[in-house]
């Protein structure tokens, strides 16, 4: 039996709604990498009517689909606007099915499959299903693999643009690599699922016509903001396409998904349609705005991206990627926690481009999450302090920040049990946070670091009784008289 686990994905709005007993419509989803401009059916200039398309498709609901999917394949070939024909197109029920199909067709147990790192967990998952040995390299390392490594590899999988970094490999560079792979009889799979949202002119789809060792994957679902329809297509040489069309499931696409795909792929302009042109323009402008905002927040380090999502390094934040994503989820906001992309390292999150007003809600909610997390940490530290009678607290010999208030300070309460007291007589005050909101600052409050005060408060908190009651009593009986 294979030791496999289901992969994490973005877009789990239904799961979050069930978890908190809320409505899916109330959830802001920054975790899925779909087109933020919406569907082509919502784009007025497209003149597409979703209801009519779906209604017409239901007229064939009692029939098996034509498993050749000839019209769909013709539309995909015409959409690409090159020398590609319907015979070069392999229809698929999403990118994962196409990846599974090509792996199933060419990969044997113990074959070496090379993946870009980081990359979608589905790449590894599907390769492992067929018993492959996985080797991983960064994108730069991968594009410069030595001949010996290329000779040994059966398959190489690379996303362009990369998920989750958003890095785009320029056409000349990936074309050269595709040629090198062909010379070594190594199959190169290029996942171009999001390339229309970046720059369709960077695609190497046309190279597949004369390259028996190149397979291109394109998505309809994500670039149309319709992940509920499962539709993608592969592009390959006539020989390889014929093999894959023979090997795929006979009816892998339903009539409604097919009809929606036909409508989109038949739009005037193809990848350069007004809908996709406006989508790219919107993504570029909003991504630049997001990067600027995140760059101004301490602990957030956005990675340069070319597409509709941004990878953010939070290693310098006071909470890791898992706590950040869970904190936002409590407020109905989904972001993509990325530890599965980085071998369990909880330092990255991926945040997709959305409408400006939704993004501002995310930014505003960060302050709330930071405050809640600080209170949680303070409570945990307080309980530890009470349990050990203050003996475990950091002091001048153990704390790298000492003295953060004054020399000789008592560090028993590094985390204040009264936060946020909102009493300015303490020296604390509301200040503007790096997100633009308001946060309570204790920077100029030294009460809890006076040795005698710290001892009195600790004694009060260690008394028998409920901790919350003891905190209120200590404030009233010890702190208030000092103000």
C-alpha positions, 0 to 999 in steps of 0.5 A: 500500500502507498503511504499517501496523504491528501494534499492541501489546497486553497479555496476551502471556503466551504470547509471554513464555513462549516467549521464556524457555522457561517455562510460561504458568501461571507468568507473572503478568499485570498487562498485560491489563485483564480482570476480576481476580475471575475468570470468572462460571463460577468465581463460586459464586453464579452457578450457571454450569457452563462444562463443560456450556455448552461441551459443549452448544455442541459438539452444534452444531459440525457446523452453521453458526451462525445468522448472525442470532444472534437469541438472543444479541441478545435476551440482550444486550438483556435484560441491559441492562434498558432499552428496547433490543431485539434489533434494536438489537444488533450482535454482534461478534467482540470490540470491535476487529471492531465498531470496524472494522465501523463505520469500514468502513461510514461512513468514506471516505478523507480523512474526519476521525476525532477520537480522545481522547488518550491512547487505544487504538492500535487506534482510530488503526490501524483508522481509518488502514486506511480512509484517515482523517485523524486528529486527537487531543485530550485528553478535556477538549478533546474534550468541548469541541470548537468547532462548526467542528471538529464540523462537519468531523469524520466520526467521534469515538471515545472510551473511557469509561472511558478506556484507559489512564488509567482516567478515567470521564466522568460520564453527564450530561457524555457525554450532552450531548456525544452530543447535540452530535455528533448536532446536527452529524451527527458519528458518536460511537463510545463504547467502554464495554468496561469500564464494568460494572467501574466503574459501569454506571449511567454508560452512555449505551447507551439514548441510542442508540435515538433517536440516529442518530449514536451507536454504543456498544460493549460487551465480554463478553470482558474483563468476564468475564475470558475474553479467549480468547472473542472476544465483544462487541456494539454498540448503535445505533438501529434504522436504524444497527443494520440497516445494520451487521448487514447489513454485518458478516461473516455468521458472525462468532461461533462456537457456543462463544463464543455459548453462553458469551456467552448464559450470562453475559448471561442471569445474574440482575441483568445489570450489577447481578448479584452477580458484577459487584457483587462485582467492582466492590467488589473492584476498588475496594478493591484499586485503592485499596491499589495506589495507596497502595503505589505512592504510597510508592515514589519515582519512581512517580506513580499517576494517579487511576483509576476502573477495574481498572487504574492508569496510573503516571507513572515519569518520576522513576524512574531507569529508563524505562517500557521498561526497567522492563517488560522488567526485570519480564518477566525475572522472569515479570511482565507490565505494560503499557508505554505508550509507544505511547499517548504518542507514544513517550514512555517515562514511563508503565506501566499495571498492572492490579488482581489478587489481593493476593498477586500484587500483593505479588509484583510489589512484591517483584520491583521491588526485584530489578529495581532492584538488577539495573538498578543493577548494569547501569548500574554495569557500563556506567559502569565500562566507560566509565570504564576506557575513558576512564581516568576522564577522562569522569567527572562532577565538581564542575563537571558534577554537579548532586548534587556533593558527594553525600559530601564536598567535594573528593571524587573522582567517578571511580566514581559507580557503585561497581564493587563494588556490592553488596559487603555489607560493613558495615565500608565504611559501607554497610548493608541498609536498608528500601526504599520497596517494603518490601524490603531494599536495599544502601545505600552512602550512608555509604561514602566509600572510592571517593571518596577521590582516592588510593583512586579512582586506585589502583582505576582503575589496577587495573581498567585493567590487562590481563586480565578485568574481573571478575578485576581487580575481585576483585583490586582489592577484595582488594588495595586495599579490604580493607586499608583496612577 
